[in-house]
Amino acid sequence: MWDPQQYLIYGDQRGRPFRDLVAQVGAVEPREVVDLGCGPGELTAGLAQRWPQAHIVGVDSSPEMIERARQHTGVEFVEADLRTWEPGRPLDVLMSNATLQWVPGHLELLSRLVSFLSPTGWLAFQLPANFDEPSHVELRDLAGTARWSGLLEVTWPAAHPPLAYLAALLDLGLDAEVWESTYYHQLDGPDDVLEWLRGSALRPVLAQLDDTARDEFIEQFRARLHGAYPKGQHGTVLPYRRIFAVARR
Ligand SMILES: C[S@@+](CC[C@H](N)C(=O)[O-])C[C@H]1O[C@@H](n2cnc3c(N)ncnc32)[C@H](O)[C@@H]1O
């Protein structure tokens, strides 16, 4: 259901939080580094520049994403569900970028992830917290209208409040830091907001519709986005709030 090509259209902007996250991981010469929900693998492969000596593994449940990721050399890519995947060796760095929002129950999963860490291991993750932005409100609202509600059964991506992540990590005995950042992505116009969402939040909706219904849904959603994100003097700005957590044993 994931389309690496579509996802990578805004790869540069999508990659910025990943780079900001990695910058706060203080691991020195880690040997085992894993990226859960690695997607098309660009960012995972980039970790080799930061930690050239490390054995780096990307894990993702999407065959399409893993196929795309395997174009990168020097990194191992594994197709697996992160809820059941387990490493062969203790991990010095365990990352997950823009993925946990797709995993219901991910807060409870943290203790399992922490159990994979080496005695000096780091856990670092980032997830969006923009689900009350017009982009997502309009999407849920449209999907809930009489025209669409009978055709769609969507598990929407979701995040907890930042304090919940901090409490969970501290309860697990880690030193932890949690923060938020809002990125103001400059896009050409509201149609770019649509294209951005086609690579992520729109994906579970479109996957449930046939071609004709999909086109109709997209046109209705496009009209709503034109109202919510009108083109101004500097194009359209998409505010994107994100939660970051970095923890170590
Ligand atoms: C928004 S993409 C993020 C990709 C990459 N981390 C990045 O930042 O560009 C989310 C990825 O999470 C993966 N994913 C979602 N649920 C997963 C699960 N339960 N196990 C493994 N991967 C999962 C999807 O297949 C997708 O590639």
The ligand as an SDF file (V2000), in Angstrom:
LIG
                    3D

 27 29  0  0  0  0  0  0  0  0999 V2000
    5.8790    7.5630    6.9890 C   0  0  0  0  0  0  0  0  0  0  0  0
    6.8860    6.1960    6.5840 S   0  0  0  0  0  0  0  0  0  0  0  0
    8.4510    6.6500    7.3510 C   0  0  0  0  0  0  0  0  0  0  0  0
    9.6280    6.1050    6.6210 C   0  0  0  0  0  0  0  0  0  0  0  0
   10.9960    6.5610    7.1260 C   0  0  0  0  0  0  0  0  0  0  0  0
   11.2230    6.1940    8.5160 N   0  0  0  0  0  0  0  0  0  0  0  0
   11.1580    8.0610    6.9650 C   0  0  0  0  0  0  0  0  0  0  0  0
   11.2070    8.7690    7.9690 O   0  0  0  0  0  0  0  0  0  0  0  0
   11.2200    8.5160    5.8150 O   0  0  0  0  0  0  0  0  0  0  0  0
    6.2700    4.9700    7.7140 C   0  0  0  0  0  0  0  0  0  0  0  0
    6.8490    3.5950    7.4570 C   0  0  0  0  0  0  0  0  0  0  0  0
    6.4710    2.7560    8.5510 O   0  0  0  0  0  0  0  0  0  0  0  0
    6.2570    1.4650    8.0430 C   0  0  0  0  0  0  0  0  0  0  0  0
    5.4410    0.7260    9.0200 N   0  0  0  0  0  0  0  0  0  0  0  0
    4.1970    1.0150    9.4410 C   0  0  0  0  0  0  0  0  0  0  0  0
    3.7800    0.1110   10.3390 N   0  0  0  0  0  0  0  0  0  0  0  0
    4.8010   -0.7850   10.4680 C   0  0  0  0  0  0  0  0  0  0  0  0
    4.9840   -1.9780   11.2400 C   0  0  0  0  0  0  0  0  0  0  0  0
    4.0260   -2.4140   12.0560 N   0  0  0  0  0  0  0  0  0  0  0  0
    6.1490   -2.6450   11.1290 N   0  0  0  0  0  0  0  0  0  0  0  0
    7.1350   -2.1890   10.3090 C   0  0  0  0  0  0  0  0  0  0  0  0
    7.0170   -1.0790    9.5430 N   0  0  0  0  0  0  0  0  0  0  0  0
    5.8570   -0.3900    9.6270 C   0  0  0  0  0  0  0  0  0  0  0  0
    5.5670    1.7020    6.7140 C   0  0  0  0  0  0  0  0  0  0  0  0
    5.6360    0.5810    5.8800 O   0  0  0  0  0  0  0  0  0  0  0  0
    6.3250    2.9210    6.1970 C   0  0  0  0  0  0  0  0  0  0  0  0
    7.3970    2.5670    5.3660 O   0  0  0  0  0  0  0  0  0  0  0  0
  1  2  1  0
  2  3  1  0
  2 10  1  0
  3  4  1  0
  4  5  1  0
  5  6  1  0
  5  7  1  0
  7  8  2  0
  7  9  1  0
 10 11  1  0
 11 12  1  0
 11 26  1  0
 12 13  1  0
 13 14  1  0
 13 24  1  0
 14 15  1  0
 14 23  1  0
 15 16  2  0
 16 17  1  0
 17 18  1  0
 17 23  2  0
 18 19  1  0
 18 20  2  0
 20 21  1  0
 21 22  2  0
 22 23  1  0
 24 25  1  0
 24 26  1  0
 26 27  1  0
M  CHG  2   2   1   9  -1
M  END
$$$$
